[in-house]
Amino acid sequence: MTRIESFAEYIFLRQRWIIHIIFWLLILIFYVIFFGRNTSNYLQTFFFVGLLMPVTIGTTYVLNYYLVPHYLLKERYGFFLLYFIYTLIISLFLEMMIAMLTFIVMAELHIRNMSSASIDIFFLLTSLLLVVFFGVAIKLLLYWRLSKEEYQKLMRDKVEAELKFLKIQLNPHFLFNTLNNLYYLTTEKSEKAPQAILQLSEMLDYVMHSGKLIFVSLEQELKQVENYIALELLRYEDRVQITKLIAADLSKYKIGPMMLITLIENAFKHGVMPIADNAWIRLVVEKNGEGLYISISNSATEAKPGNGIGLENLRSQLRHLYKEEFVLELNHGLNEFSVNLTLNHTI
């Protein structure tokens, strides 16, 4: 532990004890005023309540810092109940002993107005026990709030870690296919290779930066989709026909990074690669109420394509980002395969 951490912990503990002292002083003042109001003998009431308060304070701290964390929070309910009852009995016994000894000493010293100091002793003891329950309730509330914050932080960290893992899985898969395209161009000594390298460089820059984000603008994602399509067309040329219908104000919407690229990649892999000629891909992005409707269709063989790594990762990413606010449909028709994604809200 560094000196700064030690100093910060020292300040925190000091402030906590100050709060505790103020709390017990307020309790003491309240009981002195409450029980001394009828006789106005506040000095004797203060003396009498002050003798009983240490037992109340000790009982509260035994419960809060020993029984609650060691038994109640660890779900050892039987032991907690047993020790809780024992603690209350011992506390009552000690307070009654203090009260009796106080009366005896006052009697021997012939102190007058004993009745004023012993105002309804049983009511006083019961009230002091209520303070114990009140203190335990506050501590349990703090434990609950702390556990809730820790649980929420744990879930956020878990979701972020899983999203990063999914992106790590996705990006090398995309890069592998793109490098295959570049390999093909270089082996053919194509003049288009420099342009392809420039487009790949732009995409890799996007991948590196978007990998740190949970959402990116739809406009950015579509721009990289254009780069990806351009890279693929360098390989397939006239073998594939691309149709795009973008009917949305792109500045308003955000989407998970690499989502559309995954769908386009899947369309090329299953809709273009296996087909010799007349392959096609159709991309539709349009408004759907407060959300988006995205559809990517492609030519397909009679064999039904399975769910590859890309689509499985996309489905997992959608669950993390949109919970239940999305619909992902895979449809395989006659010589056609389509992926329809409906996002029911925008980010």
Secondary structure, 3 states (H helix, E strand, C coil): CCHHHHHHHHHHHHHHHHHHHHHHHHHHHHHHHHHHCCCCCHHHHHHHHHHHHHHHHHHHHHHHHHHHHHHHCCCCHHHHHHHHHHHHHHHHHHHHHHHHHHHHHHHHCCCCCHHHHCCCHHHHHHHHHHHHHHHHHHHHHHHHHHHHHHHHHHHHHHHHHHHHHHHHHHHHHHHHHHHHHHHHHHHCCCCCHHHHHHHHHHHHHHHHHHCCCCCEEHHHHHHHHHHHHHHHHHHHHHHEEEEEEEECCHHHCEECCCHHHHHHHHHHHHHCCCCCCCEEEEEEEEEECCEEEEEEEEECCCCCCCCCHHHHHHHHHHHHHHCCCEEEEEEEECCEEEEEEEECCCC
